[in-house]
Amino acid sequence: MLADENVGELSLRMLQDGLLLTLEAEGERFQCYLSTEGAAPRSEGEMREGLAADLQDFIAESRFGWGQLRNYTAQ
């Protein structure tokens, strides 16, 4: 992030069957639910890889990100 960009919220909440990570940056919100319960239990490594992929997509698709998935129109 640049010096004039900011994070409005960063939280990690414990829920009954997992964790909820919330990140708000420049008015855009990212949430990721991490659970070892349910139909498809995941290992710590699988959750870590999934979180990294989801966060990368969020940044790339955000207005402030510069990843290849960003819908950018040169002006």
N, C-alpha and C positions, 0 to 999 in steps of 0.2 A: 504494500500500500504506500501511497505517497503521503507526505507530511500533512496535507489537508484532508485526507480521508480518515474515517474513524470507524470503530466498532461500537455499535449502539448496545449490543447485548452479546454476552457469551455465558452460557450456562450449561451445566450438566446436572440433570435431575435424576434421582433414583426413583424408578417406578416399581410396581409390584413384581414385574417379570423382566425388567431390563433397565436400560438407561436411555435418556433422551438428551441428545446434544442439540443445543440451539445456538446459532450464530447469526447476528444481524450486522451487516456491514453496508454502509452507504444506502440504508433504507431497503436493502434486499435481505430476505430471510432464508436461512438454510436450517433444516432440521433433519436429524438422522436418529432413528430408533435402533438401538443396539440391544438384542435379546439373545439369550441362550435357550429360551423356552420356545414352545410352539411346534408347528409342523416340521420345521426344518432347523433343528438346533445347529448352531455354528460354533466353531472353535474361536479362540481369541485371535488367531492369525487370520481367519476368514473375515471376522468382524473388522479387524484393522485394515485389511486390504479393501473391503467394501467401503469403509469410511473414507479412506484415501481417494478411491475412485469417485465417490459421490461428491466429496469436497472439491476435487479437481474439476468435475463437471460444473458445479455451482460457480466456481471462480471463472471458468472459461466462458460460461453463458451469461455472467453478470455484466452490468453496464460498466463496472470498473475493471473487469478482468480483460486480459489481452490474449486469451488462449485461442486455439484454432476453431473452437465451436462457437465463438462469439459472432453474432450477426452484426457485422460492421459495414457501414457505408461510408466511404471516403467523402469528405466535404471540401 
